Amino acid sequence: MPEAWMQRILLSRSFTYTILALILMNLVLLGIEVDVASGMPYGESPAWFAEINLLIVFVFICEVLGMISCFGARKFFCGREPWWNIFDFCVVVLSALEVTAEFFVELATSDMDTANLRVMRFVRIARTLRGVRVIRLLRYIGSLRTIIFSIVSTMGSLFWTLVLLVLIFYCFSVIITQSVADYCRFELFMHENSCPDELAQHWGSVGQSMLTLFLAISGGLSWGEALHPLRPVGATPYVSVMIYVVITVFAILNVVTGVFCNTAIESAGADREIAIMKQMKKQDQQVETLKEIFEEIDVDSSHTITFAELKEAFTCAKMESFMKSMGISTEDVWTLFMTVDADGSGEISIEEFVHGCMQLQGPARGLQVARMNYENTVMRADLNKMREEVVKFQTEMRASQVVRSPLPYILQSGPS
């Protein structure tokens, strides 16, 4: 009994939201502590934060230990969501180590030596890392989970996009830097003029040229500003920069954006939990809407719908349009009424109305088609069996008629 009671508490929605609230509060308190401690001597922090921090860590430890004790270590680490559980366990262990280290440092603060300061610095870093547990919110907020999951799914495309851009940066940088180097050496040899500062700043080396090309398409530098010093160098580097901008901005970046969007959409649609959340939300909205429709049809507030009330409701164009938007035909009201009236009582309850409309909406689904095929197969087998029994019965009837037919003739003729 205590174990079952503990499992109900740990799996309840109230307990889950309480832990999420503590995670958010812990994250907010971390920022407040940083702001308050910034005006205090090195190594010191507000006393009230240590008490609240200890309470939050204690709750986190109790949560993890309770999950392990109720469901077992194997189910906790290898169950339905092992990676989330392992992540929570590591963060909680890190938090426990942080509190323990801080306690021992406080005992040894009679003389704040360098070793204690290093330990305190580690404690601060560990405390900051605990805020990463806010990622757990992704499991319960569908929109946030969709965004993060889409970003993660585009990491592969991002890597190959960077490879392609680096190759383009390098190729154009070699062309432009070679032209600039030849120009600067020629000016130094013929006129003893040093290379202009703007050329050396933007195009002085292959690495600097690659950085300039990257800044030119990422908003860090106006490409016109980088293009202007190349005018006296010649047409080759000048035209190369313009071709580079046209290729990257109008072709590569637009194509990459389309690939990223397509990958993000496909990954979000393939995520099972996101699909479940969307379907459950859509179904809940439909159920609430159907309940409101039921109340509108039930004009006498009897909590049931008669055939007359349903027929009267469908005379309204608004009601008819809504039912058709759900894929439910209203042309044959009597058939619709008999289909929704599952118990055949002649009245439709709110449960029958909601369940019937949910079953009738849209085209035939795969499960319904499979069920019809199965019922047709069973019916066909029963008909074949019935036909065989009828044929067998007819054969027996003919045989009995053949056996009985000579008997009157023999009785009439008598012995010769």
Contacts in CASP RR format, 6 or more apart in sequence:
PFRMAT RR
TARGET T0000
AUTHOR 0000-0000-0000
METHOD contacts of the structure
MODEL  1
MPEAWMQRILLSRSFTYTILALILMNLVLLGIEVDVASGMPYGESPAWFA
EINLLIVFVFICEVLGMISCFGARKFFCGREPWWNIFDFCVVVLSALEVT
AEFFVELATSDMDTANLRVMRFVRIARTLRGVRVIRLLRYIGSLRTIIFS
IVSTMGSLFWTLVLLVLIFYCFSVIITQSVADYCRFELFMHENSCPDELA
QHWGSVGQSMLTLFLAISGGLSWGEALHPLRPVGATPYVSVMIYVVITVF
AILNVVTGVFCNTAIESAGADREIAIMKQMKKQDQQVETLKEIFEEIDVD
SSHTITFAELKEAFTCAKMESFMKSMGISTEDVWTLFMTVDADGSGEISI
EEFVHGCMQLQGPARGLQVARMNYENTVMRADLNKMREEVVKFQTEMRAS
QVVRSPLPYILQSGPS
3 70 0 8 1.000
6 66 0 8 1.000
6 69 0 8 1.000
6 70 0 8 1.000
7 70 0 8 1.000
7 71 0 8 1.000
9 15 0 8 1.000
10 63 0 8 1.000
10 66 0 8 1.000
10 67 0 8 1.000
10 70 0 8 1.000
16 140 0 8 1.000
19 59 0 8 1.000
19 60 0 8 1.000
19 63 0 8 1.000
20 136 0 8 1.000
20 137 0 8 1.000
20 140 0 8 1.000
22 56 0 8 1.000
22 59 0 8 1.000
22 60 0 8 1.000
23 131 0 8 1.000
23 133 0 8 1.000
23 134 0 8 1.000
23 136 0 8 1.000
23 137 0 8 1.000
24 134 0 8 1.000
24 137 0 8 1.000
25 56 0 8 1.000
26 53 0 8 1.000
26 56 0 8 1.000
26 130 0 8 1.000
26 131 0 8 1.000
26 133 0 8 1.000
27 131 0 8 1.000
27 134 0 8 1.000
29 49 0 8 1.000
29 52 0 8 1.000
29 53 0 8 1.000
29 56 0 8 1.000
30 127 0 8 1.000
30 128 0 8 1.000
30 130 0 8 1.000
30 131 0 8 1.000
32 49 0 8 1.000
33 45 0 8 1.000
33 46 0 8 1.000
33 49 0 8 1.000
36 45 0 8 1.000
36 46 0 8 1.000
36 49 0 8 1.000
37 43 0 8 1.000
37 44 0 8 1.000
37 45 0 8 1.000
37 46 0 8 1.000
40 46 0 8 1.000
42 117 0 8 1.000
43 112 0 8 1.000
43 117 0 8 1.000
43 120 0 8 1.000
50 102 0 8 1.000
53 99 0 8 1.000
53 127 0 8 1.000
54 99 0 8 1.000
57 92 0 8 1.000
57 95 0 8 1.000
57 96 0 8 1.000
57 98 0 8 1.000
57 99 0 8 1.000
60 91 0 8 1.000
60 92 0 8 1.000
60 95 0 8 1.000
61 92 0 8 1.000
61 95 0 8 1.000
61 96 0 8 1.000
63 92 0 8 1.000
64 88 0 8 1.000
64 89 0 8 1.000
64 92 0 8 1.000
67 76 0 8 1.000
67 85 0 8 1.000
68 76 0 8 1.000
76 85 0 8 1.000
76 89 0 8 1.000
77 85 0 8 1.000
77 86 0 8 1.000
77 89 0 8 1.000
79 85 0 8 1.000
81 139 0 8 1.000
84 136 0 8 1.000
84 139 0 8 1.000
87 133 0 8 1.000
87 135 0 8 1.000
87 136 0 8 1.000
88 133 0 8 1.000
88 136 0 8 1.000
91 129 0 8 1.000
91 130 0 8 1.000
91 131 0 8 1.000
91 132 0 8 1.000
91 133 0 8 1.000
94 126 0 8 1.000
94 129 0 8 1.000
94 130 0 8 1.000
95 126 0 8 1.000
95 127 0 8 1.000
95 130 0 8 1.000
97 126 0 8 1.000
98 123 0 8 1.000
98 126 0 8 1.000
98 127 0 8 1.000
98 130 0 8 1.000
101 119 0 8 1.000
101 122 0 8 1.000
101 123 0 8 1.000
101 126 0 8 1.000
102 120 0 8 1.000
102 123 0 8 1.000
104 119 0 8 1.000
105 116 0 8 1.000
105 119 0 8 1.000
105 120 0 8 1.000
105 123 0 8 1.000
108 116 0 8 1.000
109 116 0 8 1.000
137 144 0 8 1.000
138 144 0 8 1.000
138 145 0 8 1.000
138 148 0 8 1.000
138 149 0 8 1.000
139 145 0 8 1.000
139 273 0 8 1.000
142 274 0 8 1.000
142 277 0 8 1.000
145 271 0 8 1.000
145 273 0 8 1.000
145 274 0 8 1.000
145 277 0 8 1.000
146 268 0 8 1.000
146 271 0 8 1.000
146 274 0 8 1.000
149 267 0 8 1.000
149 268 0 8 1.000
149 271 0 8 1.000
149 274 0 8 1.000
150 263 0 8 1.000
150 264 0 8 1.000
150 265 0 8 1.000
150 267 0 8 1.000
150 268 0 8 1.000
151 264 0 8 1.000
152 267 0 8 1.000
153 263 0 8 1.000
153 264 0 8 1.000
153 266 0 8 1.000
153 267 0 8 1.000
153 268 0 8 1.000
154 260 0 8 1.000
154 263 0 8 1.000
154 264 0 8 1.000
154 267 0 8 1.000
157 256 0 8 1.000
157 259 0 8 1.000
157 260 0 8 1.000
157 263 0 8 1.000
158 260 0 8 1.000
161 256 0 8 1.000
161 259 0 8 1.000
164 252 0 8 1.000
165 214 0 8 1.000
165 248 0 8 1.000
165 252 0 8 1.000
166 210 0 8 1.000
168 213 0 8 1.000
168 244 0 8 1.000
168 247 0 8 1.000
168 248 0 8 1.000
168 252 0 8 1.000
169 209 0 8 1.000
169 210 0 8 1.000
169 213 0 8 1.000
169 214 0 8 1.000
170 206 0 8 1.000
170 210 0 8 1.000
172 209 0 8 1.000
172 213 0 8 1.000
172 240 0 8 1.000
172 241 0 8 1.000
172 244 0 8 1.000
173 206 0 8 1.000
173 207 0 8 1.000
173 209 0 8 1.000
173 210 0 8 1.000
173 213 0 8 1.000
174 206 0 8 1.000
175 236 0 8 1.000
175 237 0 8 1.000
175 240 0 8 1.000
176 203 0 8 1.000
176 209 0 8 1.000
176 230 0 8 1.000
176 237 0 8 1.000
176 240 0 8 1.000
176 241 0 8 1.000
177 203 0 8 1.000
177 204 0 8 1.000
177 205 0 8 1.000
177 206 0 8 1.000
177 209 0 8 1.000
179 233 0 8 1.000
179 234 0 8 1.000
179 236 0 8 1.000
179 237 0 8 1.000
179 240 0 8 1.000
180 195 0 8 1.000
180 199 0 8 1.000
180 203 0 8 1.000
180 204 0 8 1.000
180 230 0 8 1.000
180 233 0 8 1.000
180 237 0 8 1.000
181 204 0 8 1.000
183 195 0 8 1.000
183 199 0 8 1.000
183 232 0 8 1.000
183 233 0 8 1.000
183 234 0 8 1.000
184 194 0 8 1.000
184 195 0 8 1.000
184 199 0 8 1.000
184 200 0 8 1.000
187 193 0 8 1.000
187 194 0 8 1.000
187 195 0 8 1.000
188 194 0 8 1.000
188 195 0 8 1.000
195 204 0 8 1.000
196 229 0 8 1.000
198 228 0 8 1.000
198 229 0 8 1.000
199 229 0 8 1.000
199 230 0 8 1.000
199 233 0 8 1.000
201 208 0 8 1.000
202 208 0 8 1.000
202 209 0 8 1.000
202 212 0 8 1.000
202 226 0 8 1.000
202 229 0 8 1.000
203 209 0 8 1.000
203 212 0 8 1.000
203 226 0 8 1.000
203 229 0 8 1.000
203 230 0 8 1.000
203 237 0 8 1.000
212 221 0 8 1.000
212 226 0 8 1.000
213 244 0 8 1.000
215 221 0 8 1.000
215 226 0 8 1.000
216 222 0 8 1.000
216 223 0 8 1.000
216 224 0 8 1.000
216 226 0 8 1.000
216 241 0 8 1.000
216 244 0 8 1.000
216 245 0 8 1.000
217 223 0 8 1.000
217 245 0 8 1.000
217 248 0 8 1.000
217 249 0 8 1.000
217 253 0 8 1.000
223 241 0 8 1.000
223 245 0 8 1.000
226 241 0 8 1.000
227 238 0 8 1.000
227 241 0 8 1.000
227 242 0 8 1.000
230 237 0 8 1.000
230 238 0 8 1.000
230 241 0 8 1.000
231 238 0 8 1.000
268 274 0 8 1.000
269 275 0 8 1.000
283 358 0 8 1.000
286 326 0 8 1.000
286 358 0 8 1.000
286 361 0 8 1.000
287 354 0 8 1.000
287 358 0 8 1.000
290 353 0 8 1.000
290 354 0 8 1.000
290 357 0 8 1.000
290 358 0 8 1.000
291 350 0 8 1.000
291 354 0 8 1.000
293 319 0 8 1.000
293 322 0 8 1.000
293 353 0 8 1.000
294 305 0 8 1.000
294 350 0 8 1.000
294 353 0 8 1.000
294 354 0 8 1.000
296 313 0 8 1.000
296 319 0 8 1.000
297 305 0 8 1.000
297 309 0 8 1.000
297 310 0 8 1.000
297 313 0 8 1.000
297 319 0 8 1.000
298 304 0 8 1.000
298 305 0 8 1.000
298 309 0 8 1.000
299 309 0 8 1.000
299 312 0 8 1.000
300 309 0 8 1.000
303 349 0 8 1.000
303 350 0 8 1.000
304 347 0 8 1.000
304 348 0 8 1.000
304 349 0 8 1.000
305 347 0 8 1.000
305 348 0 8 1.000
305 353 0 8 1.000
306 346 0 8 1.000
306 347 0 8 1.000
306 348 0 8 1.000
307 333 0 8 1.000
307 334 0 8 1.000
307 337 0 8 1.000
307 346 0 8 1.000
310 333 0 8 1.000
310 336 0 8 1.000
310 337 0 8 1.000
310 348 0 8 1.000
311 333 0 8 1.000
313 319 0 8 1.000
314 320 0 8 1.000
314 323 0 8 1.000
314 330 0 8 1.000
314 333 0 8 1.000
320 330 0 8 1.000
323 330 0 8 1.000
323 357 0 8 1.000
324 330 0 8 1.000
326 357 0 8 1.000
326 361 0 8 1.000
326 362 0 8 1.000
327 360 0 8 1.000
327 361 0 8 1.000
327 362 0 8 1.000
327 363 0 8 1.000
328 336 0 8 1.000
328 357 0 8 1.000
328 360 0 8 1.000
328 361 0 8 1.000
328 362 0 8 1.000
329 336 0 8 1.000
330 336 0 8 1.000
336 360 0 8 1.000
337 346 0 8 1.000
337 348 0 8 1.000
338 344 0 8 1.000
339 356 0 8 1.000
339 360 0 8 1.000
340 348 0 8 1.000
340 352 0 8 1.000
340 353 0 8 1.000
340 356 0 8 1.000
340 357 0 8 1.000
340 360 0 8 1.000
341 347 0 8 1.000
341 348 0 8 1.000
341 352 0 8 1.000
342 352 0 8 1.000
342 355 0 8 1.000
342 356 0 8 1.000
343 352 0 8 1.000
364 372 0 8 1.000
END
